[in-house]
Amino acid sequence: MPKFFELSIYTCFFYFLVWVIWLFLIIPVEANGTLGFGSLAFLPHAARVLPVLFFGGRAIPAIYFSELVASNYIGELEFSTSYGALISSTAILISWGAFKLLDVDLKSKRVLRNTDWKHVTLFILVSALVNGIGNGAYYIYQYEVFDPLISMRFVVGDIVGATIVILSLMFLTGFIKVPEIKDD
C-alpha cells in the first residue's frame, strides 16, 4: 500500500504540473483565435500516458483523481466537466486493458530514451482515439452538438500535447546523466 500511495503522489504532482503549464502557456495562445471545443495541444494527455507507462494500471485511480480536481478547481475552463474527466480516465483504462490483454509491453526501461517507442506511440494513439470518440459522444448527448470536428480536436490535441511533453522530457533527460549500475 505505501508504494501505491507514493506512485499516486508522483502521478498527481506530475498531472497538476503539466495542467498548470498547459493552462498558462497553451490556453492563452489558443484563446486568441476562435477554436471552439477542445485544445489542439492538450499537454495533460502526457500526464495520463506517462504514469501508466512508468507505474502500470495502479496509476489510473490517481489519474482520475487528478483530472477531476484539475478540471473542476484549477482554472476556469468553460467546457470542463466531471464527466469529461471520467471519460478521459476511462479511455486510459480501456487502452491499458487492451494492451494488457494483447500482452503489449508498456514498461519503461529506466529512462525515456530506452523505452520501446512503437508501443508508447501506439498507446498514445489508441487512448487519444478512445478519448476523442467518448468525449465526442458526450458532447452530442449533453450539448446536442453534432460535429465530428469535436472528436477530431480531442484526438489531435491529445496526440500533439503528449508528443510535445514527451519530446520535451526526452530533451531534458538528455542533459541528466543516469549512472549505470554494474552487477559484480
MARGU-302677 format. One record per atom (N, C-alpha, C, CB): residue in one letter; atom name; x, y, z. Coordinates in pm, whole numbers. Each point is the difference from the previous one (the first is absolute). Glycine has a CB too. Layout:
// residues N
<rec "A","CA",<X,Y,Z>>
...
This chain:
// residues 184
<rec "M","N",<80,-120,0>>
<rec "M","CA",<-80,120,0>>
<rec "M","C",<84,127,0>>
<rec "M","CB",<-175,-128,119>>
<rec "P","N",<286,135,-45>>
<rec "P","CA",<81,122,-4>>
<rec "P","C",<52,31,-140>>
<rec "P","CB",<66,-42,236>>
<rec "K","N",<-33,-60,-315>>
<rec "K","CA",<48,21,-137>>
<rec "K","C",<-111,60,-86>>
<rec "K","CB",<161,-194,24>>
<rec "F","N",<-285,146,-5>>
<rec "F","CA",<-114,54,-73>>
<rec "F","C",<-20,147,34>>
<rec "F","CB",<-108,-226,-1>>
<rec "F","N",<122,261,129>>
<rec "F","CA",<-15,138,44>>
<rec "F","C",<111,87,-61>>
<rec "F","CB",<-108,-79,214>>
<rec "E","N",<229,28,-215>>
<rec "E","CA",<113,74,-55>>
<rec "E","C",<-17,26,-150>>
<rec "E","CB",<147,-103,175>>
<rec "L","N",<-184,2,-251>>
<rec "L","CA",<-18,21,-143>>
<rec "L","C",<-120,88,-29>>
<rec "L","CB",<105,-221,-42>>
<rec "S","N",<-205,219,130>>
<rec "S","CA",<-114,90,-16>>
<rec "S","C",<41,145,21>>
<rec "S","CB",<-154,-182,77>>
<rec "I","N",<242,206,20>>
<rec "I","CA",<51,136,23>>
<rec "I","C",<78,48,-122>>
<rec "I","CB",<11,-44,250>>
<rec "Y","N",<77,-41,-303>>
<rec "Y","CA",<77,36,-120>>
<rec "Y","C",<-92,31,-117>>
<rec "Y","CB",<190,-143,79>>
<rec "T","N",<-290,59,-98>>
<rec "T","CA",<-94,16,-111>>
<rec "T","C",<-77,131,14>>
<rec "T","CB",<-20,-249,-20>>
<rec "C","N",<-33,275,138>>
<rec "C","CA",<-76,125,22>>
<rec "C","C",<88,122,-19>>
<rec "C","CB",<-150,-121,159>>
<rec "F","N",<270,119,-103>>
<rec "F","CA",<90,114,-13>>
<rec "F","C",<31,26,-148>>
<rec "F","CB",<99,-51,227>>
<rec "F","N",<-66,-54,-301>>
<rec "F","CA",<32,16,-142>>
<rec "F","C",<-121,52,-77>>
<rec "F","CB",<168,-185,18>>
<rec "Y","N",<-285,131,11>>
<rec "Y","CA",<-120,44,-71>>
<rec "Y","C",<-28,147,28>>
<rec "Y","CB",<-94,-232,13>>
<rec "F","N",<100,274,113>>
<rec "F","CA",<-26,140,34>>
<rec "F","C",<103,92,-62>>
<rec "F","CB",<-106,-73,213>>
<rec "L","N",<232,30,-214>>
<rec "L","CA",<106,81,-61>>
<rec "L","C",<-26,20,-149>>
<rec "L","CB",<163,-88,170>>
<rec "V","N",<-192,-19,-240>>
<rec "V","CA",<-26,10,-145>>
<rec "V","C",<-128,78,-26>>
<rec "V","CB",<118,-219,-37>>
<rec "W","N",<-219,201,121>>
<rec "W","CA",<-126,74,-16>>
<rec "W","C",<25,150,11>>
<rec "W","CB",<-127,-195,96>>
<rec "V","N",<203,237,5>>
<rec "V","CA",<28,143,21>>
<rec "V","C",<84,55,-116>>
<rec "V","CB",<-11,-33,251>>
<rec "I","N",<108,-42,-297>>
<rec "I","CA",<79,44,-115>>
<rec "I","C",<-90,18,-122>>
<rec "I","CB",<203,-119,91>>
<rec "W","N",<-292,23,-113>>
<rec "W","CA",<-94,10,-112>>
<rec "W","C",<-91,121,17>>
<rec "W","CB",<6,-250,-27>>
<rec "L","N",<-53,273,149>>
<rec "L","CA",<-91,110,28>>
<rec "L","C",<65,136,-25>>
<rec "L","CB",<-113,-144,169>>
<rec "F","N",<242,156,-136>>
<rec "F","CA",<67,130,-15>>
<rec "F","C",<71,20,-133>>
<rec "F","CB",<26,-3,243>>
<rec "L","N",<11,-105,-311>>
<rec "L","CA",<72,16,-127>>
<rec "L","C",<-86,-24,-124>>
<rec "L","CB",<202,-71,121>>
<rec "I","N",<-285,-30,-119>>
<rec "I","CA",<-76,-38,-120>>
<rec "I","C",<-135,71,-8>>
<rec "I","CB",<115,-222,4>>
<rec "I","N",<-188,224,105>>
<rec "I","CA",<-135,59,0>>
<rec "I","C",<1,147,-45>>
<rec "I","CB",<-62,-158,184>>
<rec "P","N",<154,242,-133>>
<rec "P","CA",<-1,140,-48>>
<rec "P","C",<25,13,-150>>
<rec "P","CB",<79,68,226>>
<rec "V","N",<7,-153,-280>>
<rec "V","CA",<27,6,-144>>
<rec "V","C",<-124,-43,-78>>
<rec "V","CB",<244,-47,41>>
<rec "E","N",<-310,-58,6>>
<rec "E","CA",<-119,-49,-70>>
<rec "E","C",<-119,91,20>>
<rec "E","CB",<85,-231,27>>
<rec "A","N",<-88,306,81>>
<rec "A","CA",<-114,88,27>>
<rec "A","C",<-4,120,-95>>
<rec "A","CB",<10,-71,239>>
<rec "N","N",<102,104,-300>>
<rec "N","CA",<4,113,-92>>
<rec "N","C",<-76,-29,-129>>
<rec "N","CB",<220,64,96>>
<rec "G","N",<-236,-192,-131>>
<rec "G","CA",<-76,-39,-119>>
<rec "G","C",<-139,-45,38>>
<rec "G","CB",<212,-66,-116>>
<rec "T","N",<-286,20,20>>
<rec "T","CA",<-133,-53,27>>
<rec "T","C",<6,-151,-16>>
<rec "T","CB",<-113,214,-79>>
<rec "L","N",<155,-282,185>>
<rec "L","CA",<24,-143,-11>>
<rec "L","C",<-120,-86,38>>
<rec "L","CB",<235,49,48>>
<rec "G","N",<-330,3,25>>
<rec "G","CA",<-114,-82,36>>
<rec "G","C",<34,-102,106>>
<rec "G","CB",<-87,33,-228>>
<rec "F","N",<49,-159,207>>
<rec "F","CA",<19,-105,99>>
<rec "F","C",<141,-59,-9>>
<rec "F","CB",<-245,-51,-11>>
<rec "G","N",<300,20,125>>
<rec "G","CA",<125,-75,4>>
<rec "G","C",<125,83,-22>>
<rec "G","CB",<-128,-190,-78>>
<rec "S","N",<240,128,100>>
<rec "S","CA",<129,63,-17>>
<rec "S","C",<79,-78,-104>>
<rec "S","CB",<-1,85,239>>
<rec "L","N",<70,-14,-325>>
<rec "L","CA",<79,-68,-103>>
<rec "L","C",<137,-45,51>>
<rec "L","CB",<-118,136,-170>>
<rec "A","N",<149,-105,294>>
<rec "A","CA",<123,-49,62>>
<rec "A","C",<-30,-23,147>>
<rec "A","CB",<149,123,-166>>
<rec "F","N",<-224,-229,196>>
<rec "F","CA",<-40,-30,137>>
<rec "F","C",<113,-75,70>>
<rec "F","CB",<-245,-10,-68>>
<rec "L","N",<333,87,132>>
<rec "L","CA",<118,-56,66>>
<rec "L","C",<-34,-102,109>>
<rec "L","CB",<115,213,-49>>
<rec "P","N",<-224,-197,125>>
<rec "P","CA",<-28,-97,106>>
<rec "P","C",<-23,-144,-48>>
<rec "P","CB",<-96,188,124>>
<rec "H","N",<78,-209,-254>>
<rec "H","CA",<-12,-140,-45>>
<rec "H","C",<129,-77,29>>
<rec "H","CB",<-161,71,-181>>
<rec "A","N",<274,-2,176>>
<rec "A","CA",<127,-65,37>>
<rec "A","C",<0,-37,147>>
<rec "A","CB",<119,129,-178>>
<rec "A","N",<-189,-50,260>>
<rec "A","CA",<-9,-31,142>>
<rec "A","C",<-96,-115,26>>
<rec "A","CB",<52,239,53>>
<rec "R","N",<-125,-281,-154>>
<rec "R","CA",<-79,-122,9>>
<rec "R","C",<83,-120,-47>>
<rec "R","CB",<-212,131,-37>>
<rec "V","N",<289,-110,-68>>
<rec "V","CA",<73,-109,-64>>
<rec "V","C",<126,-39,78>>
<rec "V","CB",<-88,79,-219>>
<rec "L","N",<170,17,257>>
<rec "L","CA",<129,-31,63>>
<rec "L","C",<-12,-73,134>>
<rec "L","CB",<89,199,-114>>
<rec "P","N",<-182,-162,203>>
<rec "P","CA",<-12,-79,123>>
<rec "P","C",<-37,-146,-26>>
<rec "P","CB",<-67,207,117>>
<rec "V","N",<-17,-231,-218>>
<rec "V","CA",<-33,-139,-35>>
<rec "V","C",<123,-70,-55>>
<rec "V","CB",<-239,66,-46>>
<rec "L","N",<320,7,-29>>
<rec "L","CA",<123,-56,-54>>
<rec "L","C",<96,-39,112>>
<rec "L","CB",<-30,140,-206>>
<rec "F","N",<45,-54,306>>
<rec "F","CA",<95,-25,107>>
<rec "F","C",<-55,-87,113>>
<rec "F","CB",<102,217,-57>>
<rec "F","N",<-229,-200,91>>
<rec "F","CA",<-55,-67,118>>
<rec "F","C",<-103,-108,-31>>
<rec "F","CB",<41,209,121>>
<rec "G","N",<-86,-217,-244>>
<rec "G","CA",<-101,-99,-35>>
<rec "G","C",<-140,47,35>>
<rec "G","CB",<169,-179,34>>
<rec "G","N",<-260,86,-26>>
<rec "G","CA",<-140,29,26>>
<rec "G","C",<-27,57,138>>
<rec "G","CB",<-54,-179,-156>>
<rec "R","N",<148,164,247>>
<rec "R","CA",<-20,53,136>>
<rec "R","C",<-6,152,0>>
<rec "R","CB",<118,-199,92>>
<rec "A","N",<-73,265,-197>>
<rec "A","CA",<-2,146,-7>>
<rec "A","C",<-135,55,-46>>
<rec "A","CB",<244,-6,-48>>
<rec "I","N",<-331,-78,-4>>
<rec "I","CA",<-127,48,-59>>
<rec "I","C",<-92,67,103>>
<rec "I","CB",<19,-183,-169>>
<rec "P","N",<-33,131,291>>
<rec "P","CA",<-83,75,97>>
<rec "P","C",<54,140,30>>
<rec "P","CB",<-64,-219,101>>
<rec "A","N",<195,233,-92>>
<rec "A","CA",<59,132,24>>
<rec "A","C",<-19,91,-121>>
<rec "A","CB",<170,-105,153>>
<rec "I","N",<-168,48,-272>>
<rec "I","CA",<-24,79,-121>>
<rec "I","C",<-143,55,4>>
<rec "I","CB",<166,-140,-132>>
<rec "Y","N",<-262,54,167>>
<rec "Y","CA",<-140,45,8>>
<rec "Y","C",<-15,108,107>>
<rec "Y","CB",<-78,-227,-75>>
<rec "F","N",<136,206,192>>
<rec "F","CA",<-8,100,106>>
<rec "F","C",<60,133,-45>>
<rec "F","CB",<12,-184,171>>
<rec "S","N",<104,177,-234>>
<rec "S","CA",<67,122,-47>>
<rec "S","C",<-83,72,-105>>
<rec "S","CB",<221,-106,47>>
<rec "E","N",<-277,31,-140>>
<rec "E","CA",<-84,62,-103>>
<rec "E","C",<-123,64,60>>
<rec "E","CB",<82,-168,-165>>
<rec "L","N",<-142,100,260>>
<rec "L","CA",<-120,52,65>>
<rec "L","C",<31,132,72>>
<rec "L","CB",<-87,-235,28>>
<rec "V","N",<194,237,48>>
<rec "V","CA",<37,121,74>>
<rec "V","C",<41,111,-97>>
<rec "V","CB",<75,-140,195>>
<rec "A","N",<9,108,-292>>
<rec "A","CA",<50,102,-92>>
<rec "A","C",<-113,59,-84>>
<rec "A","CB",<220,-118,-7>>
<rec "S","N",<-305,34,-47>>
<rec "S","CA",<-104,51,-89>>
<rec "S","C",<-108,78,74>>
<rec "S","CB",<44,-192,-149>>
<rec "N","N",<-60,167,279>>
<rec "N","CA",<-104,71,75>>
<rec "N","C",<52,117,84>>
<rec "N","CB",<-122,-213,5>>
<rec "Y","N",<249,208,34>>
<rec "Y","CA",<47,99,97>>
<rec "Y","C",<122,80,-42>>
<rec "Y","CB",<-93,-147,168>>
<rec "I","N",<163,107,-272>>
<rec "I","CA",<119,74,-42>>
<rec "I","C",<-29,65,-135>>
<rec "I","CB",<156,-159,126>>
<rec "G","N",<-173,288,-124>>
<rec "G","CA",<-33,72,-123>>
<rec "G","C",<-150,4,-20>>
<rec "G","CB",<217,-70,-101>>
<rec "E","N",<-260,163,21>>
<rec "E","CA",<-143,12,-31>>
<rec "E","C",<-21,-35,-146>>
<rec "E","CB",<-32,179,177>>
<rec "L","N",<13,-306,-201>>
<rec "L","CA",<-20,-46,-137>>
<rec "L","C",<-149,-24,-23>>
<rec "L","CB",<231,-106,-5>>
<rec "E","N",<-280,161,-103>>
<rec "E","CA",<-144,1,-26>>
<rec "E","C",<-59,-140,-18>>
<rec "E","CB",<31,222,-105>>
<rec "F","N",<40,-311,36>>
<rec "F","CA",<-58,-129,-33>>
<rec "F","C",<59,-115,80>>
<rec "F","CB",<-42,88,-226>>
<rec "S","N",<112,-60,335>>
<rec "S","CA",<55,-107,83>>
<rec "S","C",<-110,-54,90>>
<rec "S","CB",<230,105,-6>>
<rec "T","N",<-242,-236,9>>
<rec "T","CA",<-103,-63,82>>
<rec "T","C",<56,-121,71>>
<rec "T","CB",<-178,82,-156>>
<rec "S","N",<108,-126,257>>
<rec "S","CA",<37,-123,69>>
<rec "S","C",<-18,-120,-92>>
<rec "S","CB",<-66,102,220>>
<rec "Y","N",<-33,-95,-308>>
<rec "Y","CA",<-20,-108,-95>>
<rec "Y","C",<116,-9,-99>>
<rec "Y","CB",<-247,28,23>>
<rec "G","N",<299,86,-63>>
<rec "G","CA",<117,2,-89>>
<rec "G","C",<120,-67,65>>
<rec "G","CB",<-85,210,-104>>
<rec "A","N",<105,-183,233>>
<rec "A","CA",<109,-65,74>>
<rec "A","C",<-22,-151,8>>
<rec "A","CB",<35,211,133>>
<rec "L","N",<-159,-251,-111>>
<rec "L","CA",<-32,-143,5>>
<rec "L","C",<21,-66,-135>>
<rec "L","CB",<-166,45,182>>
<rec "I","N",<123,21,-289>>
<rec "I","CA",<16,-55,-135>>
<rec "I","C",<148,-13,-34>>
<rec "I","CB",<-219,102,-69>>
<rec "S","N",<297,2,97>>
<rec "S","CA",<142,-2,-33>>
<rec "S","C",<76,-106,80>>
<rec "S","CB",<-14,243,-56>>
<rec "S","N",<-19,-257,183>>
<rec "S","CA",<66,-102,82>>
<rec "S","C",<-43,-140,-43>>
<rec "S","CB",<10,161,192>>
<rec "T","N",<-136,-175,-229>>
<rec "T","CA",<-48,-129,-49>>
<rec "T","C",<66,-35,-132>>
<rec "T","CB",<-219,37,116>>
<rec "A","N",<247,63,-199>>
<rec "A","CA",<71,-25,-127>>
<rec "A","C",<139,-57,28>>
<rec "A","CB",<-127,187,-111>>
<rec "I","N",<195,-135,213>>
<rec "I","CA",<130,-54,38>>
<rec "I","C",<-15,-142,53>>
<rec "I","CB",<83,233,53>>
<rec "L","N",<-186,-256,29>>
<rec "L","CA",<-24,-134,55>>
<rec "L","C",<-30,-100,-112>>
<rec "L","CB",<-87,104,212>>
<rec "I","N",<4,-66,-308>>
<rec "I","CA",<-34,-89,-112>>
<rec "I","C",<124,-29,-85>>
<rec "I","CB",<-235,92,-3>>
<rec "S","N",<312,12,-25>>
<rec "S","CA",<122,-19,-80>>
<rec "S","C",<100,-88,72>>
<rec "S","CB",<-36,224,-105>>
<rec "W","N",<57,-197,234>>
<rec "W","CA",<93,-81,79>>
<rec "W","C",<-48,-145,6>>
<rec "W","CB",<64,203,137>>
<rec "G","N",<-195,-222,-118>>
<rec "G","CA",<-55,-135,5>>
<rec "G","C",<18,-74,-132>>
<rec "G","CB",<-166,80,167>>
<rec "A","N",<146,-10,-278>>
<rec "A","CA",<18,-61,-132>>
<rec "A","C",<146,-40,-20>>
<rec "A","CB",<-191,137,-92>>
<rec "F","N",<284,-51,131>>
<rec "F","CA",<141,-32,-15>>
<rec "F","C",<40,-114,92>>
<rec "F","CB",<47,238,-62>>
<rec "K","N",<-104,-240,181>>
<rec "K","CA",<28,-109,95>>
<rec "K","C",<-56,-132,-55>>
<rec "K","CB",<-6,164,195>>
<rec "L","N",<-113,-159,-251>>
<rec "L","CA",<-63,-118,-57>>
<rec "L","C",<81,-55,-118>>
<rec "L","CB",<-223,88,73>>
<rec "L","N",<279,3,-153>>
<rec "L","CA",<80,-40,-114>>
<rec "L","C",<146,-28,37>>
<rec "L","CB",<-151,136,-144>>
<rec "D","N",<184,-120,272>>
<rec "D","CA",<134,-25,53>>
<rec "D","C",<106,89,-67>>
<rec "D","CB",<-70,-236,50>>
<rec "V","N",<35,364,-68>>
<rec "V","CA",<94,96,-57>>
<rec "V","C",<76,64,116>>
<rec "V","CB",<-151,45,-202>>
<rec "D","N",<282,-41,191>>
<rec "D","CA",<85,53,106>>
<rec "D","C",<0,152,-3>>
<rec "D","CB",<143,-207,-10>>
<rec "L","N",<-188,270,118>>
<rec "L","CA",<2,145,11>>
<rec "L","C",<102,46,102>>
<rec "L","CB",<-239,6,-65>>
<rec "K","N",<311,-96,126>>
<rec "K","CA",<91,37,108>>
<rec "K","C",<118,81,-51>>
<rec "K","CB",<-67,-205,121>>
<rec "S","N",<101,306,-42>>
<rec "S","CA",<115,84,-30>>
<rec "S","C",<128,-75,35>>
<rec "S","CB",<-135,210,42>>
<rec "K","N",<240,-182,-113>>
<rec "K","CA",<131,-61,27>>
<rec "K","C",<87,102,72>>
<rec "K","CB",<-18,-150,-204>>
<rec "R","N",<-21,190,324>>
<rec "R","CA",<69,93,90>>
<rec "R","C",<-7,145,-44>>
<rec "R","CB",<150,-185,56>>
<rec "V","N",<-126,217,-180>>
<rec "V","CA",<-8,138,-46>>
<rec "V","C",<-75,4,-132>>
<rec "V","CB",<217,58,116>>
<rec "L","N",<-265,58,-152>>
<rec "L","CA",<-84,11,-120>>
<rec "L","C",<71,-38,-128>>
<rec "L","CB",<-122,178,116>>
<rec "R","N",<251,-152,-126>>
<rec "R","CA",<66,-28,-127>>
<rec "R","C",<19,-149,-28>>
<rec "R","CB",<115,217,24>>
<rec "N","N",<-134,-302,78>>
<rec "N","CA",<13,-144,-20>>
<rec "N","C",<-135,-71,-8>>
<rec "N","CB",<217,11,120>>
<rec "T","N",<-322,63,-134>>
<rec "T","CA",<-134,-56,-3>>
<rec "T","C",<-33,-49,-140>>
<rec "T","CB",<-70,153,187>>
<rec "D","N",<-18,-252,-195>>
<rec "D","CA",<-47,-49,-129>>
<rec "D","C",<-103,99,-55>>
<rec "D","CB",<41,-243,68>>
<rec "W","N",<2,332,-153>>
<rec "W","CA",<-83,110,-46>>
<rec "W","C",<-113,-42,-92>>
<rec "W","CB",<198,142,22>>
<rec "K","N",<-187,-257,-87>>
<rec "K","CA",<-111,-47,-84>>
<rec "K","C",<-123,-22,86>>
<rec "K","CB",<161,-110,-161>>
<rec "H","N",<-143,46,275>>
<rec "H","CA",<-114,-29,87>>
<rec "H","C",<-52,126,69>>
<rec "H","CB",<92,-229,36>>
<rec "V","N",<-3,317,2>>
<rec "V","CA",<-44,125,63>>
<rec "V","C",<-78,84,-100>>
<rec "V","CB",<200,-4,154>>
<rec "T","N",<-151,14,-276>>
<rec "T","CA",<-70,74,-104>>
<rec "T","C",<-136,-61,-28>>
<rec "T","CB",<220,66,-101>>
<rec "L","N",<-225,-197,93>>
<rec "L","CA",<-127,-67,-22>>
<rec "L","C",<-96,22,117>>
<rec "L","CB",<119,-172,-139>>
<rec "F","N",<-65,171,260>>
<rec "F","CA",<-83,24,118>>
<rec "F","C",<-56,143,-2>>
<rec "F","CB",<137,-166,132>>
<rec "I","N",<-55,263,-170>>
<rec "I","CA",<-46,138,-10>>
<rec "I","C",<-112,10,-104>>
<rec "I","CB",<229,85,68>>
<rec "L","N",<-209,-148,-184>>
<rec "L","CA",<-100,6,-107>>
<rec "L","C",<-130,-68,41>>
<rec "L","CB",<185,2,-167>>
<rec "V","N",<-177,-121,224>>
<rec "V","CA",<-121,-74,39>>
<rec "V","C",<-76,76,108>>
<rec "V","CB",<112,-218,-59>>
<rec "S","N",<-40,264,163>>
<rec "S","CA",<-69,71,108>>
<rec "S","C",<-58,133,-49>>
<rec "S","CB",<154,-108,166>>
<rec "A","N",<-86,175,-258>>
<rec "A","CA",<-54,124,-56>>
<rec "A","C",<-127,-28,-82>>
<rec "A","CB",<234,98,-6>>
<rec "L","N",<-233,-205,-71>>
<rec "L","CA",<-119,-36,-79>>
<rec "L","C",<-118,-35,90>>
<rec "L","CB",<149,-82,-183>>
<rec "V","N",<-125,2,285>>
<rec "V","CA",<-109,-38,92>>
<rec "V","C",<-52,124,71>>
<rec "V","CB",<101,-230,32>>
<rec "N","N",<-10,318,12>>
<rec "N","CA",<-40,123,67>>
<rec "N","C",<-79,91,-95>>
<rec "N","CB",<202,-17,149>>
<rec "G","N",<-156,30,-271>>
<rec "G","CA",<-70,83,-98>>
<rec "G","C",<-139,-50,-29>>
<rec "G","CB",<218,57,-99>>
<rec "I","N",<-232,-186,80>>
<rec "I","CA",<-132,-58,-27>>
<rec "I","C",<-92,17,121>>
<rec "I","CB",<105,-166,-159>>
<rec "G","N",<-51,138,278>>
<rec "G","CA",<-80,12,121>>
<rec "G","C",<-45,143,27>>
<rec "G","CB",<123,-194,92>>
<rec "N","N",<-32,289,-103>>
<rec "N","CA",<-38,138,24>>
<rec "N","C",<-88,57,-111>>
<rec "N","CB",<213,29,126>>
<rec "G","N",<-190,-73,-249>>
<rec "G","CA",<-89,41,-109>>
<rec "G","C",<-143,-48,24>>
<rec "G","CB",<195,-6,-158>>
<rec "A","N",<-208,-118,204>>
<rec "A","CA",<-133,-54,31>>
<rec "A","C",<-63,76,117>>
<rec "A","CB",<72,-227,-84>>
<rec "Y","N",<11,263,181>>
<rec "Y","CA",<-51,77,115>>
<rec "Y","C",<-52,136,-46>>
<rec "Y","CB",<163,-118,152>>
<rec "Y","N",<-90,186,-240>>
<rec "Y","CA",<-45,131,-48>>
<rec "Y","C",<-129,-12,-81>>
<rec "Y","CB",<238,78,-3>>
<rec "I","N",<-253,-188,-70>>
<rec "I","CA",<-126,-21,-72>>
<rec "I","C",<-114,-18,100>>
<rec "I","CB",<124,-105,-193>>
<rec "Y","N",<-100,25,295>>
<rec "Y","CA",<-104,-28,100>>
<rec "Y","C",<-31,122,86>>
<rec "Y","CB",<74,-238,3>>
<rec "Q","N",<28,304,49>>
<rec "Q","CA",<-19,108,95>>
<rec "Q","C",<-43,131,-66>>
<rec "Q","CB",<170,-109,143>>
<rec "Y","N",<-100,148,-247>>
<rec "Y","CA",<-24,132,-60>>
<rec "Y","C",<-78,-7,-131>>
<rec "Y","CB",<209,77,107>>
<rec "E","N",<-239,-198,-152>>
<rec "E","CA",<-71,-22,-126>>
<rec "E","C",<70,70,-116>>
<rec "E","CB",<-215,-22,126>>
<rec "V","N",<347,14,-124>>
<rec "V","CA",<83,57,-105>>
<rec "V","C",<60,-116,-76>>
<rec "V","CB",<52,212,135>>
<rec "F","N",<-97,-231,-259>>
<rec "F","CA",<56,-107,-82>>
<rec "F","C",<102,61,-93>>
<rec "F","CB",<-212,-135,13>>
<rec "D","N",<338,117,23>>
<rec "D","CA",<109,53,-80>>
<rec "D","C",<118,-96,11>>
<rec "D","CB",<-79,240,35>>
<rec "P","N",<111,-314,-140>>
<rec "P","CA",<112,-94,7>>
<rec "P","C",<134,68,31>>
<rec "P","CB",<-123,-143,-162>>
<rec "L","N",<131,273,136>>
<rec "L","CA",<124,72,29>>
<rec "L","C",<29,4,149>>
<rec "L","CB",<-37,136,-204>>
<rec "I","N",<-66,-146,289>>
<rec "I","CA",<23,-3,144>>
<rec "I","C",<85,-122,36>>
<rec "I","CB",<-219,119,42>>
<rec "S","N",<180,-236,-94>>
<rec "S","CA",<78,-121,26>>
<rec "S","C",<140,12,-57>>
<rec "S","CB",<-210,-134,-1>>
<rec "M","N",<220,189,-117>>
<rec "M","CA",<132,16,-63>>
<rec "M","C",<89,95,79>>
<rec "M","CB",<-105,-45,-223>>
<rec "R","N",<46,150,279>>
<rec "R","CA",<78,93,82>>
<rec "R","C",<53,-70,124>>
<rec "R","CB",<-138,191,-84>>
<rec "F","N",<57,-275,146>>
<rec "F","CA",<46,-75,116>>
<rec "F","C",<115,-93,-39>>
<rec "F","CB",<-230,13,101>>
<rec "V","N",<214,-84,-210>>
<rec "V","CA",<103,-94,-44>>
<rec "V","C",<130,73,-34>>
<rec "V","CB",<-178,-154,-89>>
<rec "V","N",<168,255,6>>
<rec "V","CA",<119,75,-41>>
<rec "V","C",<65,69,120>>
<rec "V","CB",<-102,36,-228>>
<rec "G","N",<20,26,314>>
<rec "G","CA",<54,67,117>>
<rec "G","C",<73,-94,94>>
<rec "G","CB",<-184,162,-19>>
<rec "D","N",<128,-281,40>>
<rec "D","CA",<65,-99,86>>
<rec "D","C",<133,-47,-59>>
<rec "D","CB",<-225,-73,82>>
<rec "I","N",<225,45,-211>>
<rec "I","CA",<122,-50,-65>>
<rec "I","C",<108,108,-1>>
<rec "I","CB",<-139,-154,-143>>
<rec "V","N",<103,274,102>>
<rec "V","CA",<98,109,-7>>
<rec "V","C",<51,36,140>>
<rec "V","CB",<-113,89,-207>>
<rec "G","N",<23,-78,303>>
<rec "G","CA",<39,35,136>>
<rec "G","C",<93,-103,63>>
<rec "G","CB",<-214,119,24>>
<rec "A","N",<179,-247,-37>>
<rec "A","CA",<85,-106,55>>
<rec "A","C",<136,-1,-68>>
<rec "A","CB",<-203,-136,54>>
<rec "T","N",<204,156,-184>>
<rec "T","CA",<126,1,-74>>
<rec "T","C",<89,115,44>>
<rec "T","CB",<-115,-106,-194>>
<rec "I","N",<58,224,212>>
<rec "I","CA",<78,116,44>>
<rec "I","C",<64,-26,136>>
<rec "I","CB",<-153,152,-130>>
<rec "V","N",<74,-203,224>>
<rec "V","CA",<53,-23,135>>
<rec "V","C",<106,-109,-1>>
<rec "V","CB",<-220,70,97>>
<rec "I","N",<195,-178,-166>>
<rec "I","CA",<97,-110,-2>>
<rec "I","C",<129,43,-67>>
<rec "I","CB",<-187,-166,-4>>
<rec "L","N",<179,237,-107>>
<rec "L","CA",<122,49,-66>>
<rec "L","C",<74,99,90>>
<rec "L","CB",<-108,-34,-225>>
<rec "S","N",<35,119,295>>
<rec "S","CA",<65,93,93>>
<rec "S","C",<70,-74,112>>
<rec "S","CB",<-173,170,-53>>
<rec "L","N",<108,-272,107>>
<rec "L","CA",<63,-78,107>>
<rec "L","C",<122,-77,-50>>
<rec "L","CB",<-223,-21,111>>
<rec "M","N",<215,-29,-234>>
<rec "M","CA",<116,-70,-57>>
<rec "M","C",<116,97,-17>>
<rec "M","CB",<-152,-162,-119>>
<rec "F","N",<122,283,75>>
<rec "F","CA",<103,101,-17>>
<rec "F","C",<63,35,135>>
<rec "F","CB",<-120,92,-201>>
<rec "L","N",<36,-75,303>>
<rec "L","CA",<50,33,134>>
<rec "L","C",<79,-115,62>>
<rec "L","CB",<-195,152,29>>
<rec "T","N",<149,-275,-49>>
<rec "T","CA",<73,-113,58>>
<rec "T","C",<130,-27,-74>>
<rec "T","CB",<-217,-98,72>>
<rec "G","N",<233,153,-190>>
<rec "G","CA",<127,-15,-72>>
<rec "G","C",<113,72,71>>
<rec "G","CB",<-127,-18,-213>>
<rec "F","N",<93,120,291>>
<rec "F","CA",<101,74,74>>
<rec "F","C",<32,-63,135>>
<rec "F","CB",<-78,205,-114>>
<rec "I","N",<-7,-295,160>>
<rec "I","CA",<18,-63,130>>
<rec "I","C",<67,-135,-21>>
<rec "I","CB",<-203,119,97>>
<rec "K","N",<313,-140,-34>>
<rec "K","CA",<72,-126,-11>>
<rec "K","C",<-49,-97,107>>
<rec "K","CB",<201,119,-95>>
<rec "V","N",<-247,-233,52>>
<rec "V","CA",<-45,-105,92>>
<rec "V","C",<115,-98,14>>
<rec "V","CB",<-246,27,-65>>
<rec "P","N",<296,-46,188>>
<rec "P","CA",<113,-91,16>>
<rec "P","C",<-42,-145,-30>>
<rec "P","CB",<99,156,173>>
<rec "E","N",<-13,-226,-239>>
<rec "E","CA",<-24,-140,-31>>
<rec "E","C",<27,-84,124>>
<rec "E","CB",<61,37,-242>>
<rec "I","N",<-148,-130,269>>
<rec "I","CA",<16,-91,112>>
<rec "I","C",<68,-126,-53>>
<rec "I","CB",<-206,93,122>>
<rec "K","N",<322,-122,-70>>
<rec "K","CA",<74,-116,-46>>
<rec "K","C",<-18,-115,99>>
<rec "K","CB",<168,149,-117>>
<rec "D","N",<-199,-263,63>>
<rec "D","CA",<-12,-120,82>>
<rec "D","C",<136,-65,14>>
<rec "D","CB",<-239,-35,-75>>
<rec "D","N",<277,2,197>>
<rec "D","CA",<130,-64,24>>
<rec "D","C",<-13,-149,3>>
<rec "D","CB",<75,198,126>>
